[in-house]
Amino acid sequence: MNFPAELKYTKDHEWIRVEGNEATIGITDFAQRELGDIVYVDIDKVGQTVAKEAVFGTVEAVKTVSDLYMPINGEVLEINPKLDGNPELVNSDPYGDGWMIRVSISNPSEVDGLLSADAYKAIVGA
């Protein structure tokens, strides 16, 4: 499994890549493997401010539906348009083309409270 060191992680299996005052968020390689074949991603929060740990959408796999949790407080700027026709990108490239949302960061200090790659690996037993 892949755990890029430059990302931050949550106990709920989201990753976050910070770029200035914006961040890209998706689900981890571990999460997509646990879910199996992803068939639909449902996010409809563009322009909305979503609170840390609130649900910002769902991801549907063949056998289950899982909520997606916001790692930090932020306003949703963009939803990955590629996921509409190709939700399987989350399986094939979870840290690249399979990203889910871009947000503006409301409180940059919240990023410091997220997990490092090593801490996340310890949680998932990798």
Buried (B, 14 or more C-beta within 10 A) or exposed (E): EEBEEEBBBBBBBBBBBBEEEBBBBBBBBBBBEBBEEBBEBEBEBEEEBBEBEEEBBEBBBEEEEBEBBBBBBBBBBEBBEBBEEBBBBBBEBBBEBBBBBBBBBBEEEBBEEBBEBEEBBEEBEE
